[in-house]
Amino acid sequence: MTYAAALPGQPRGGAIAGPATARARCVLAPNPSPMTLDGTNTWIVAEPDSDVAVVIDPGPLDETHLKAVVDAAGQAGKRVGLTLLTHGHPDHAEGAARFAELTGSSVRALDPALRLGDEGLAAGDVITTGGLELRVVPTPGHTADSLSFHLPADAAVLTGDTILGRGTTVVAHPDGRLGDYLDSLRRLRSLTVDDGVTTVLPGHGPVLNDAQGVVEFYLAHRANRLAQVETAVEAGHRTPSEVVASVYADVDRTLWPAAELSVRAQMDYLGEHGLI
């Protein structure tokens, strides 16, 4: 999912779990790994004066974590009225059905297979549960079903795995596509330029306080990696594994299988554009 190098964009110091903005609180799932960083960030989002909260990405099927999310909402004087998913990867969505049982909430997602209830999610939808305003932003690329959620009142965007608090995300070939991912990054950049978004609330890692800087870094990183892959292919590295060994030589080898997914997506993109 990620390479855990330092990231520009003024990562917020201190603990990842806890209040992040006036309306968003993180409950950190106990599933740390090289791929999930500190663990999955489960977000509780609500208007300060409302007794109803929205939970984004309940996380893995871990009973202790799911109950901790319910308890955190309760301690803030709120019940969970709705569950949203940024995408269907198990570290974000596996616990959703059990969480719905615990809270009595419906689950809304782009992928119909992940929904519990009659409503899905689509571009342009506005969530208004408990007086909260969350705008659905399509951000495919990491996966085909990836979404972000714009929280205008806090000048924030919840990005799932599209942008992370540390490192950069994997374009998970074949479901993820690089062209879609680049379009999604540009869409997020427009939120920072046109809609005043300053804060990234990611699916893993710390909160980022310079949303525009982070998006620009991601775009530059992708352009650089794409050029490296093109150069590696021109130098005779024909298979994705050969390209990974050349381009990602400075990356922890435990992450090479994930890197190969991104390389496959990059090679597809280059092929589609007649560059290799």
Residue, then its C-alpha position, 0 to 999 in steps of 0.5 A: m500500500t505504501y513506501a514509508a519514507a518521509l513525506p512533505g506537507q508538514p505531517r502533524g506531530g504527536a499521537i495519530a489517534g485522537p482529535a484531528t480537527a473540530r469534527a474528526r477524530c481518529v481511532l487507530a486500528p491495531n494492525p501495523s505493518p510495512m504496508t499499513l504503517d501505524g495501522t488503519n485510521t478509522w475516522i469518527v466525523a460529526e458536528p460538535d453539537s450533534d449526537v450523531a456521527v459518521v464513521i469512515d473505514p471501520g477497519p479490519l475485522d477486529e472485535t476490540h477495535l470495532k468496539a473501541v470505535v463505538d466507545a470513542a463515539g459514545q464517550a463524545g456523546k454520539r451514536v454512529g448513524l452511518t458508516l462509509l467506506t473509502h474502498g474495499h481493501p480488507d484493512h479498511a472494510e473487512g470489519a464493516a458488516r460486524f460494525a453495522e451489527l454493533t451500531g445498527s448503521s447502514v454501510r455506504a460504498l461505491d462497490p455494491a458488494l460492500r453496501l449494507g442498505d439501499e444507498g450507495l455512493a457516487a460522485g457529487d453525493v453530499i452526506t448530511t447525517g447529523g447536520l454534517e456535510l461530507r462531499v463524495v469525491p471520486t478518486p480511483g487509481h489506488t483501486a477502481d472503487s476508491l473515494s475521498f470525502h471532502l469536509p468543507a467545515d474543517a477545510a479537510v479531505l479524508t483520502g483513504d489510501t489515495i494520499l497517505g500520511r507517510g510515503t506514497t501509495v500503490v496503484a494496485h494493478p490490475d484494479g488500479r490504473l495509473g491514468d485514473y490515479l493521476d486524474s484523481l490527484r489533479r482532482l484533489r489539487s483542485l480542492t486545495v486551490d479552488d475549495g480551500v482544503t488545507t488538511v489531509l486526513p489519511g487512511h494511514g499515517p499522521v494528519l498532513n497540514d499542507a494539502q496542496g504541498v502533498v498533492e504536488f509532491y505526489l504528482a511529481h513523484r509519479a512523474n519521476r517514477l514513470a520516467q524511471v520505469e520508461t528508462a529501465v524498459e529502454a535499457g532492456h528491463r522487460t519484465p515488471s520484476e526486472v524493472v522493480a529491481s532496477v527502479y526500486a533498488d533503494v526500497d525495502r525488498t519486503l515492499w517489492p511485491a507491492a512495488e511490482l503492482s505499481v510498475r505493472a500499472q506504469m508499464d500499462y500506462l506507458g504502453e497505452h500512450g505509445l511510450i514503450 
